[in-house]
């Protein structure tokens, strides 16, 4: 395996990384491979290793290194390759839309939101087409996508269990409550802050407006249960923290006011 020893200065390495970022954004695949090859050889990689990773011939890597040794960073190839650049076919576009629908995590990325560079890399890895990163937005619009704010959803939620709850567990509970003439209680706890919610207001540019508050910043806490059939409601305010002991005291007070059997569905109960 052919190895070339040369040292990249800190300035040269930073300059090459800046140009690599620009080449990536512009979709200049030849420059990207050239710069990656020089950085890899500068780190001690052989021509064969670099050629295998970048999917080029070993002689191409040797030619790039020779050009860099003669002309430095300015020896990066600038001429566009001849012929028509590759494009996504309608079949590829349909497959790309499916991959985007499935999300970045399933595609092998660590993030959960699509960014233009991620989609650029996805297209190159799956279909061998290297687009300009600024072309991603019009491409996705043509495929029926639009940029929008994402929403959070709990990762632990199991759609299968939710479906089983709606179709099996809940009907069984209703039937059992009717048979035993029991109270079907749904319980939860909540905390209400006593301060207002900040909104937009006019202010000088560069000077964030400050809104003064008064009083102690503490919220009102409350336990509550509501009966499914009648709508009867029990609640109890709580000044301290919401704990299992205080909730048990609240349930004891509820039990003292009823004589029927009770079926309790607790929100978020372990």
Buried (B, 14 or more C-beta within 10 A) or exposed (E): EEEBEEEBEEEBBEBBEEBBBEBBBBBBBBBBBBBBBBBBBBEEBBBEBBBEEBEBEBEBBBBBBEBBEEEEBEBBBEEEEEEEEEEBEEEBBEBBBEBBEEEBEEBEBEEEEBEBEBBBBBBBEBBEBBBBBEBBBEBBEEEEBEEEEEEEEEEEEEEEEEEEEEEEEEEEBBEEBEEEEBBBBBBBBEEEEEEEEEEEEEEEEEEEEEEEEEEEEEEEBBBBBBBBEEEEEBEBEBEEEBEEEBBEEBBEEBEEEBEEEBBBBBEEEE
